[in-house]
Amino acid sequence: MDERDPGLFGPASVTWQTHSDPAMWIAGIRALYLQALHPRAVRGVMQNSDFREDTWGRLLRTARFVATVTYGTTPAAEEAGARIRGIHRRLKATDPGTGERYGVDEPELLLWVHCAEIDSYLDVTRRSGLPLDGAAADRYVAEQRHSARLVGLDPADVPATTAELAAYFTRVLPDLACGPEAREVDDFLRRPPVPGPLTPARAVLWSRVASLAYDALPHFAHVAYGRPAPAPEAVDRRLRIAGNLLRLIPSTVRWQLPPKHILRAVARLGPGTRPDPYSPRRRPAILERPGGEKRSDGGDSGPWPTPG
């Protein structure tokens, strides 16, 4: 294996920078709230897992997958994708109203999960202060077609710009609803089970983070759940405060959390590849090749853009 393998994205990508930001923790919870509003998609989760008993494990596995795909080597990312596709191929769900049996790997369901994640990651990190201009945001959405391919989607069918992402949500809106499974997810996220000694921490920390993640949802999600949210401007202020507080934790401390994907990536590729989204700089991209400014799969081998 090439020890200098930058992986699917590489240090010059927007993804490499964005996914290092601690606001991703809030974004991940927002993604769960949003994903639960697609009845067929959330039913596939609830019918094939002990969501309440293994929610923390599920969250950690999702975080591990995102980190591996972002900062791991190309073989590691491809292996993680193959593992996910293999699991999904074996899983079925049943529509309680019609009795229909369907696979959880239906393209429309995979696309919903993907778009809900990408929208959440981009929306929360930008609103909390990550300096991404419109061009960089579009580039991020395009780069994420790599992740879409890994879970079994055709990149050509996946939004490649923020405008296409917004159009997708408009198109899928009639399919969304807050069913019983979504209510169960909502109940868990508001009051997750924790050991007795951690109950005060849940009240002080988790409840505030989960509330902020909910408030950061788009308006149509608030309507579906039936709980109002503060004005977007107020949510933006809270997201910036939360983001700034989280960023006070030194990155060298944050990145020590297992399995240390970022630290391992920097050790593999050199100290100059350390994610630093708040000090973007022009530099040659590891993936740059003569005449190779763009890759047909949606990746972009240009340098990390200076935000506007």
C-alpha positions in Angstrom: 0.0 0.0 0.0 1.2 3.5 -0.9 1.8 5.2 2.5 1.3 8.6 0.7 -2.1 7.6 -0.5 -4.3 10.7 0.2 -7.5 8.7 0.1 -10.7 9.6 -1.8 -10.6 13.3 -0.9 -7.1 14.4 0.1 -5.9 17.5 2.0 -6.7 19.8 -0.8 -10.4 19.0 -0.6 -13.1 21.0 1.1 -14.2 17.7 2.8 -10.8 17.2 4.4 -11.2 20.6 6.1 -14.9 20.6 6.9 -15.0 17.2 8.5 -12.4 18.2 11.0 -14.6 20.9 12.6 -16.2 20.0 15.9 -19.5 21.5 14.8 -19.9 18.2 12.9 -21.0 16.7 16.3 -24.1 18.9 16.2 -24.6 18.3 12.5 -24.7 14.6 13.0 -27.7 14.9 15.4 -29.4 17.3 12.9 -29.0 14.6 10.3 -30.7 12.0 12.4 -33.6 14.3 13.0 -33.9 14.9 9.3 -33.4 11.3 8.1 -36.2 10.2 10.5 -38.8 12.1 8.5 -38.7 9.7 5.5 -41.0 6.9 6.7 -39.6 4.2 4.4 -36.0 5.1 5.3 -36.4 5.3 9.1 -38.6 2.1 9.0 -35.7 0.3 7.6 -33.5 1.3 10.5 -36.1 0.7 13.2 -37.1 -2.8 11.9 -33.5 -4.0 11.5 -31.8 -2.8 14.6 -32.3 -2.3 18.4 -32.2 1.4 18.0 -32.8 2.2 21.6 -30.4 -0.4 22.9 -27.6 0.3 20.5 -28.0 3.9 19.5 -24.6 5.0 20.8 -23.0 2.1 19.0 -24.8 3.1 15.8 -23.8 6.7 16.1 -20.2 5.7 16.7 -20.2 3.4 13.7 -21.6 6.2 11.5 -18.9 8.6 12.7 -16.2 5.9 12.1 -17.5 5.4 8.6 -17.4 9.1 7.8 -13.9 9.5 9.3 -12.6 6.4 7.4 -14.0 7.6 4.1 -12.6 11.2 4.7 -9.2 10.5 6.2 -8.4 6.9 5.5 -6.5 5.4 2.6 -8.4 4.6 -0.7 -8.4 0.8 0.1 -9.7 1.5 3.6 -12.5 3.7 2.2 -13.4 1.2 -0.5 -13.5 -1.6 2.1 -15.8 0.4 4.4 -18.1 1.0 1.5 -18.2 -2.6 0.4 -19.0 -3.6 4.0 -21.9 -1.1 4.2 -23.3 -2.2 0.8 -23.1 -5.9 1.9 -25.1 -5.2 5.1 -27.7 -3.2 3.2 -28.2 -5.9 0.6 -29.4 -8.3 3.3 -31.9 -6.0 5.0 -35.6 -5.7 4.3 -38.4 -3.7 5.8 -42.1 -4.0 5.8 -44.7 -1.2 5.2 -47.3 -1.8 8.0 -50.0 -0.2 5.9 -49.6 -2.2 2.7 -47.6 -5.2 3.7 -45.0 -4.4 1.0 -41.5 -5.8 1.6 -38.7 -3.7 0.3 -34.9 -3.5 0.5 -33.3 -0.8 2.6 -30.8 -0.3 -0.3 -33.4 1.1 -2.7 -31.7 4.0 -4.4 -34.3 6.5 -3.3 -33.7 5.6 0.3 -29.9 5.7 0.0 -30.2 9.1 -1.7 -32.4 10.5 1.1 -29.9 9.4 3.8 -27.0 10.8 1.8 -28.6 14.2 1.1 -29.9 14.6 4.7 -26.4 14.0 6.0 -24.6 16.3 3.5 -27.1 19.1 4.0 -26.7 18.8 7.7 -22.9 18.8 7.7 -22.8 21.8 5.4 -25.6 23.8 7.0 -24.4 23.5 10.6 -20.7 24.0 9.9 -21.3 27.1 7.8 -23.9 28.6 10.2 -21.5 28.0 13.1 -18.7 30.0 11.5 -16.8 27.7 9.1 -15.6 30.1 6.3 -17.0 28.5 3.2 -18.2 30.7 0.3 -20.7 29.5 -2.2 -18.1 28.0 -4.6 -16.5 26.0 -1.8 -20.0 24.8 -0.6 -20.7 23.6 -4.1 -17.4 21.9 -4.3 -18.2 20.1 -1.0 -21.5 18.8 -2.3 -19.8 17.6 -5.5 -17.0 15.9 -3.5 -19.6 14.0 -1.5 -20.6 12.0 -4.6 -17.6 9.8 -3.6 -19.4 8.9 -0.4 -22.6 8.3 -2.3 -20.9 5.9 -4.6 -19.5 3.9 -1.7 -23.0 3.3 -0.3 -24.3 2.1 -3.7 -25.5 5.2 -5.5 -24.6 6.2 -9.1 -22.8 9.6 -8.6 -24.6 10.9 -11.7 -27.9 10.7 -9.8 -26.6 12.6 -6.8 -26.8 16.4 -6.3 -23.5 18.1 -7.3 -24.3 21.6 -6.2 -26.1 23.3 -3.3 -28.8 24.4 -5.8 -29.3 20.8 -6.9 -29.4 19.7 -3.3 -32.1 22.3 -2.5 -34.1 21.2 -5.6 -33.9 17.6 -4.3 -35.5 18.5 -1.0 -38.3 20.4 -2.8 -38.9 17.3 -4.9 -38.9 14.8 -2.0 -41.0 16.9 0.3 -44.3 15.2 -0.4 -42.8 11.8 0.7 -41.9 13.1 4.1 -43.9 12.7 7.3 -43.4 12.4 11.0 -44.6 8.9 11.6 -44.4 6.7 14.8 -40.7 5.8 14.0 -39.8 9.4 13.7 -41.5 10.1 17.0 -39.4 7.4 18.6 -36.2 8.9 17.2 -37.3 12.3 18.4 -38.0 10.9 21.9 -34.7 9.2 22.1 -32.7 12.2 20.9 -34.4 14.4 23.5 -33.9 11.9 26.4 -31.4 9.3 25.5 -30.9 6.5 28.1 -27.7 7.0 30.1 -26.2 5.5 33.2 -27.5 7.1 36.4 -24.4 9.1 37.2 -24.5 10.7 33.7 -28.1 11.9 34.0 -27.1 15.4 35.2 -24.7 15.7 32.2 -27.6 14.7 29.9 -29.7 17.5 31.3 -26.9 20.1 31.1 -25.0 19.2 27.9 -26.8 16.7 25.7 -30.3 18.3 25.9 -28.8 21.7 24.8 -26.9 20.1 21.9 -29.9 18.1 20.8 -32.1 21.1 21.1 -29.7 23.2 19.0 -29.5 20.4 16.4 -33.3 20.3 16.2 -33.6 24.1 16.0 -31.1 24.1 13.0 -33.5 21.9 11.0 -35.2 23.5 7.9 -38.6 24.9 8.4 -40.4 22.0 6.8 -38.9 19.7 9.4 -40.2 21.8 12.3 -43.6 21.8 10.7 -43.5 18.0 10.4 -42.4 17.4 14.0 -44.9 19.9 15.2 -42.5 21.8 17.5 -41.7 25.4 16.6 -38.1 26.7 16.6 -36.6 30.1 17.2 -36.1 32.5 14.3 -33.2 31.4 12.1 -31.2 34.5 13.1 -31.4 33.4 16.8 -30.4 29.8 15.8 -27.4 31.2 13.8 -26.2 33.1 16.9 -26.5 30.0 19.1 -24.7 27.9 16.5 -21.8 30.4 16.4 -21.5 30.4 20.1 -21.6 26.6 20.3 -19.1 26.3 17.5 -16.7 28.8 19.1 -16.9 27.0 22.4 -16.3 23.6 20.8 -13.3 25.1 19.0 -11.8 26.1 22.3 -11.0 22.4 22.8 -7.6 22.0 21.2 -7.7 20.0 18.0 -4.9 17.8 19.3 -7.2 16.9 22.1 -10.3 16.4 20.0 -8.5 14.3 17.5 -7.3 11.9 20.2 -10.7 10.4 20.3 -10.6 6.8 19.0 -9.9 5.8 16.3 -7.7 8.9 15.7 -8.3 9.0 11.9 -7.1 12.6 11.5 -3.9 12.1 13.5 -3.2 8.9 11.5 -3.8 10.7 8.2 -1.5 13.6 9.1 1.2 11.1 10.2 0.8 9.3 6.9 0.9 12.4 4.7 3.0 14.9 6.6 2.4 17.8 9.0 1.5 20.1 6.1 -1.7 18.2 5.6 -3.1 19.0 9.0 -6.8 20.2 8.6 -7.0 23.9 9.3 -10.2 25.3 8.0 -9.8 28.7 9.7 -6.5 29.5 8.0 -7.1 28.4 4.4 -4.1 28.7 2.2 -3.2 28.2 -1.4 -1.0 25.2 -1.8 -0.3 22.4 -4.3 -2.8 19.6 -4.0 -1.4 16.1 -3.4 -3.8 14.8 -6.0 -2.8 17.4 -8.6 -1.5 16.0 -11.9 -0.7 17.8 -15.2 -4.0 18.5 -17.0 -5.9 16.9 -14.1 -7.7 19.9 -12.6 -11.0 18.1 -12.4 -12.0 14.5 -11.9 -15.0 13.0 -13.7 -16.3 11.5 -10.4 -17.0 14.9 -8.9 -13.8 15.4 -7.0 -11.7 18.4 -7.5 -7.9 18.3 -7.4 -7.5 22.1 -7.1 -6.2 23.7 -3.9 -8.3 24.5 -0.8 -10.2 27.7 -1.8 -9.8 31.0 0.0 -13.3 31.7 1.5 -15.1 34.8 0.6 
